[in-house]
Amino acid sequence: MSETILDSAPSLNSGLLDHIIYDLLVIGAGPTGLACAIDAQNAGFRVVLVDKGCLCNSLYHYPSHMTFFTTSELLEIGNIPFPSPNAKPNRNEALEYYRKVASHYGLDVRQYQNVEYVTGSDGDFTIHLRDRFSRPSQIRARKLVVATGYYDLPNYLNIPGEELSKVMHYYDDPHPYSGLDVVVIGGKNSAAIAALELWRHGARVTLVHRGPGMHRHVKYWIKPDIENRIKNGEVTALFDSKVTEITPDTVLIETPDGSRILKNDFVFALIGYHPDFPFLDSLGIRSEGPDRLPISNPESLESNVPGIYLAGVIVAGMRTNEIFIENGRFHGAQIAKDLANRRSSDKLSTTPSKLTTG
């Protein structure tokens, strides 16, 4: 596969990006969105993707040295092999792989285009966009896929001091925190990995978690590592506890033994992420239950709004530990099959349609 640079959308101050009515527009150009576009394109449909960031934007914002929890073949899309010299590939390998897959299939990816809102209905949607220079534009499509993931929206503590610059909801690199007092909030994989790396690079780490111990979903090779560091006193852990206030120099923590004030330089609040429910609501997609499961057909993945499909982690609502790249990558085949079954009845074409202009 040869690699080419993916262009962002044409620079227009207003109006339509082009005069094509696409069969399918995919919102979100991560691995699942790319897989949806590939499967639909392979079925003969004209497809365009839009993303408010770069290609695989969430993956790009993972820690630069991150290693996946799975093997490379389980990250493959479009029947393109993912070669890796490592048992588990890293972030940079994955970014290169997905770039090359997008290039191989000639996917039409419009980067740095934020979807502000959608008008129209099944068979004739208008997607209203705004680029990073606040210039508006539009694309029309007969069907939509929402594959926006969840990593862009962290869960917040909603406590005093959370707005301070020392508080972060994403972990990247341990180097800047060597020799400093760091609090890591959370009890799952992200918190465990951050605590371990920060400690190994010279930070004084206190891990705070509201549960009685590390979460059962922590990977089997990470859990004993963090538990042994805690047991040996190398990482301080405060379980059944919560941070209630953050100041420039301290954190206030409620523990089973009462309140504690700790000297602190930085806080990593790694307590999870969530889908963009307000956006789903704006599309008319209804959710059910405490986990806010969006309503969708389990076979076609079409939502309760005709013509709008869901793909990837958002299918599971707040249950973000159920769908990953490994299983979300197959959602595109389900959607493409449903589109193919409706090809004639929904007037979906295999060649681009032109807008009439007057």
C-alpha positions in Angstrom: 0.0 0.0 0.0 1.3 3.4 -0.9 0.7 6.3 1.5 -0.7 9.6 0.4 -1.6 12.7 2.4 -5.3 12.9 3.2 -6.7 16.4 2.3 -9.1 18.2 4.5 -12.3 19.5 3.0 -12.2 22.3 0.4 -11.8 25.8 1.8 -15.2 27.4 1.3 -16.6 30.3 3.3 -20.2 29.0 3.1 -22.6 26.8 1.1 -22.1 23.3 -0.1 -18.7 21.5 -0.1 -19.6 20.0 -3.4 -22.6 19.2 -5.5 -22.8 15.5 -4.8 -25.6 13.8 -2.8 -23.7 11.0 -1.1 -25.3 7.7 -0.4 -23.7 7.6 3.0 -22.0 10.1 5.3 -20.0 8.7 8.2 -19.5 11.0 11.2 -16.2 9.9 12.8 -13.1 8.8 11.0 -11.7 6.4 13.6 -11.2 2.7 13.0 -14.9 1.9 13.2 -15.9 4.8 11.0 -13.2 3.8 8.4 -14.5 0.2 8.5 -18.1 1.4 7.9 -17.0 3.5 4.9 -14.9 0.7 3.4 -17.8 -1.8 3.7 -20.3 0.6 2.2 -17.9 1.6 -0.6 -17.1 -2.0 -1.4 -20.9 -2.6 -1.7 -21.0 0.1 -4.4 -22.1 3.2 -2.4 -20.7 6.7 -2.6 -19.4 7.5 0.9 -17.8 10.5 2.6 -16.4 10.7 6.2 -16.2 13.8 8.3 -14.3 14.2 11.6 -13.8 17.2 13.9 -10.2 16.3 14.2 -7.6 14.3 12.2 -7.9 10.7 11.0 -8.2 8.5 14.0 -8.3 11.5 16.2 -8.9 9.7 19.5 -6.2 7.2 18.8 -3.8 10.1 18.0 -4.5 11.6 21.4 -3.6 8.3 23.2 -0.3 8.3 25.1 2.5 8.5 22.5 4.1 5.2 23.7 0.8 3.3 24.3 0.6 -0.4 23.5 -2.7 -2.0 22.7 -4.2 -4.7 24.9 -4.8 -6.9 21.8 -2.9 -8.4 18.9 -2.6 -6.6 15.5 -4.9 -9.0 13.6 -7.8 -8.0 15.9 -7.4 -4.4 14.8 -7.5 -5.1 11.1 -10.1 -3.5 8.9 -10.9 -3.8 5.2 -9.2 -7.2 4.9 -5.8 -5.5 5.0 -3.2 -7.2 7.1 -1.7 -5.3 10.0 1.9 -6.5 10.2 3.7 -5.7 13.5 7.0 -7.0 14.9 5.5 -6.8 18.4 3.1 -9.2 20.1 0.8 -6.2 20.7 1.1 -3.2 18.4 1.6 0.3 19.7 -0.1 3.6 18.9 2.3 4.8 16.2 2.0 1.5 14.4 -1.8 1.7 14.5 -1.8 5.3 13.2 0.4 4.3 10.3 -1.7 1.3 9.5 -5.1 3.2 9.5 -3.5 5.9 7.3 -2.4 3.4 4.8 -5.8 1.6 4.8 -7.6 4.9 4.2 -5.2 5.7 1.3 -5.5 2.2 -0.1 -9.3 2.4 -0.4 -9.2 6.1 -1.5 -11.6 7.1 1.2 -13.0 10.6 1.0 -12.1 11.8 4.5 -12.9 15.4 5.4 -10.7 16.2 8.4 -11.2 19.1 10.9 -14.9 19.4 10.0 -17.1 19.6 13.1 -20.7 18.6 12.7 -22.8 21.3 14.3 -26.2 19.9 13.5 -28.2 17.8 11.0 -31.4 18.7 9.2 -33.6 16.8 6.8 -34.8 13.2 7.0 -34.2 9.7 5.7 -33.1 9.9 2.1 -32.2 13.6 2.2 -30.1 14.7 5.2 -28.1 17.9 5.2 -25.1 17.9 7.5 -24.1 21.4 8.7 -20.3 21.7 9.3 -17.9 24.2 10.6 -14.1 24.0 10.0 -11.3 25.0 12.4 -11.5 28.6 11.1 -15.2 28.8 11.9 -16.3 28.6 8.2 -19.6 27.0 7.7 -20.4 24.4 5.0 -22.8 21.6 4.2 -22.9 18.1 2.7 -26.0 16.2 1.7 -26.4 12.5 2.1 -29.2 9.9 2.0 -28.0 7.9 5.0 -25.9 8.6 8.0 -23.6 6.6 10.3 -22.7 8.0 13.7 -19.4 6.5 14.8 -18.1 9.3 17.1 -16.7 7.1 19.9 -16.4 8.5 23.4 -12.8 9.4 24.1 -13.3 13.1 23.4 -15.6 13.6 26.4 -14.1 12.8 29.8 -16.2 12.2 32.9 -15.8 15.1 35.3 -15.5 15.1 39.1 -17.6 18.3 39.4 -15.7 19.5 42.4 -14.0 22.8 43.3 -10.7 23.2 41.7 -11.2 20.9 38.8 -10.8 23.8 36.4 -7.2 24.4 37.5 -4.5 23.8 34.9 -2.8 21.2 37.1 -5.9 18.9 36.6 -5.9 16.7 33.5 -8.3 14.1 32.2 -5.9 12.5 29.8 -2.5 11.0 30.5 0.3 11.2 27.9 3.9 11.1 29.2 5.4 10.6 32.6 8.6 12.8 32.1 7.2 16.2 33.2 6.1 14.9 36.6 9.3 13.3 37.8 10.1 14.4 41.4 6.6 15.8 41.9 3.5 14.8 44.0 0.9 13.4 41.7 -2.6 12.2 42.4 -4.2 9.7 40.0 -8.0 9.3 40.4 -9.5 6.1 39.1 -9.3 2.3 39.5 -9.3 0.9 36.0 -6.7 0.4 33.3 -6.0 4.0 32.5 -5.4 4.9 36.1 -3.3 1.8 36.8 -1.1 2.4 33.8 -0.6 6.1 34.6 0.2 5.4 38.2 2.8 2.7 37.3 4.5 4.8 34.6 4.5 7.9 36.8 6.1 6.0 39.7 8.6 4.3 37.4 9.7 7.8 36.2 10.2 9.3 39.6 6.9 10.8 40.6 5.5 10.4 44.1 2.1 8.8 43.3 -1.1 8.6 45.3 -3.9 6.7 43.7 -7.4 7.5 44.9 -10.4 5.3 44.0 -13.9 5.2 45.3 -14.0 1.4 45.2 -12.5 -1.1 47.7 -9.7 -2.0 45.4 -8.5 -2.0 41.7 -11.4 -2.7 39.4 -11.9 -6.3 38.2 -11.6 -5.1 34.5 -7.9 -4.1 35.0 -6.0 -6.3 32.6 -4.5 -9.5 34.1 -0.9 -8.5 33.5 -1.4 -4.9 34.9 -3.4 -5.7 38.0 -0.7 -7.7 39.9 1.9 -5.0 39.0 -0.1 -2.1 40.5 -1.3 -4.2 43.5 2.3 -5.2 44.3 3.5 -1.6 44.0 0.7 -0.6 46.5 1.6 -3.5 48.8 5.2 -2.5 48.8 4.4 1.1 49.6 5.8 2.4 46.3 2.5 3.7 45.2 0.2 5.0 47.9 -3.4 3.9 47.5 -6.5 5.4 49.1 -9.5 3.1 48.4 -13.1 3.8 49.3 -12.1 7.4 49.0 -12.8 10.4 46.9 -11.2 13.8 46.1 -13.5 16.5 47.2 -11.5 19.7 46.4 -8.3 20.7 44.6 -6.3 23.7 45.3 -3.1 25.0 43.6 -0.9 23.2 46.2 -3.1 20.5 47.8 -6.0 18.0 47.3 -8.6 17.3 49.9 -9.6 13.6 50.1 -12.4 12.0 52.1 -11.3 8.6 53.3 -12.9 6.0 55.6 -10.6 7.4 58.3 -11.7 11.0 57.7 -10.5 14.0 55.7 -6.9 14.2 54.5 -5.1 17.1 52.9 -2.2 16.1 50.6 0.5 18.2 49.2 0.0 18.0 45.4 1.5 19.3 42.1 -0.7 17.6 39.5 -3.9 15.6 39.3 -4.9 13.0 36.7 -8.6 12.4 36.9 -8.9 9.2 34.8 -12.5 8.2 35.7 -13.7 7.3 32.2 -15.3 8.9 29.2 -18.8 9.0 27.6 -20.5 9.3 24.2 -21.8 12.6 23.0 -25.4 12.2 24.2 -26.5 15.8 23.5 -25.5 15.2 19.9 -27.4 11.9 19.7 -30.4 13.7 21.3 -30.2 16.5 18.7 -30.6 13.8 16.0 -33.7 12.4 17.7 -32.0 9.2 18.8 -33.6 7.9 22.0 -31.8 6.2 24.8 -33.0 3.7 27.4 -32.1 2.7 30.9 -29.5 4.0 33.4 -26.7 3.2 30.9 -28.4 5.3 28.2 -28.4 2.6 25.6 -29.3 4.2 22.2 -32.2 2.5 20.5 -31.0 0.6 17.5 -31.9 -2.5 15.5 -29.4 -5.2 16.6 -29.1 -6.6 13.1 -28.9 -3.5 11.0 -27.8 -1.0 13.7 -30.3 1.5 12.3 -31.4 3.8 15.2 -35.0 4.8 16.0 -34.5 7.6 13.5 -34.9 6.2 10.0 -31.8 6.4 7.9 -29.4 7.1 10.8 -27.2 4.1 11.9 -25.0 3.7 14.9 -21.5 2.1 15.0 -18.8 1.4 17.5 -18.8 2.1 21.2 -21.8 4.4 21.2 -24.0 1.4 20.5 -23.4 0.4 24.2 -24.1 3.8 25.7 -22.3 4.3 29.0 -21.2 0.6 29.0 -18.0 1.6 27.3 -16.2 -1.6 28.3 -18.3 -3.7 25.9 -17.3 -2.5 22.4 -13.8 -1.9 21.2 -12.1 -1.8 17.8 -12.0 -5.6 17.9 -15.7 -6.0 17.7 -16.8 -2.5 16.5 -15.0 -3.0 13.2 -17.6 -5.5 12.2 -20.5 -3.0 12.5 -19.8 -1.7 9.0 -20.6 -5.0 7.4 -24.0 -5.0 9.2 -24.8 -1.5 8.0 -23.6 -2.2 4.4 -25.8 -5.3 4.2 -28.8 -3.3 5.3 -28.0 -0.6 2.8 -27.7 -3.2 0.0 -31.0 -4.7 0.9 -32.6 -1.3 0.6 -30.8 -0.2 -2.5 -33.8 0.1 -4.8 -36.5 1.0 -2.3 -34.4 3.8 -0.8 -33.0 5.0 -4.2 -29.5 4.4 -3.1 -27.2 4.6 -6.1 -23.8 3.2 -7.0 -22.8 6.3 -8.9 -22.6 9.8 -7.5 -25.8 11.9 -7.9 -25.7 15.6 -8.6 -27.6 18.4 -7.0 -29.7 20.5 -9.3 -28.7 24.1 -9.1 -30.6 27.0 -10.4 
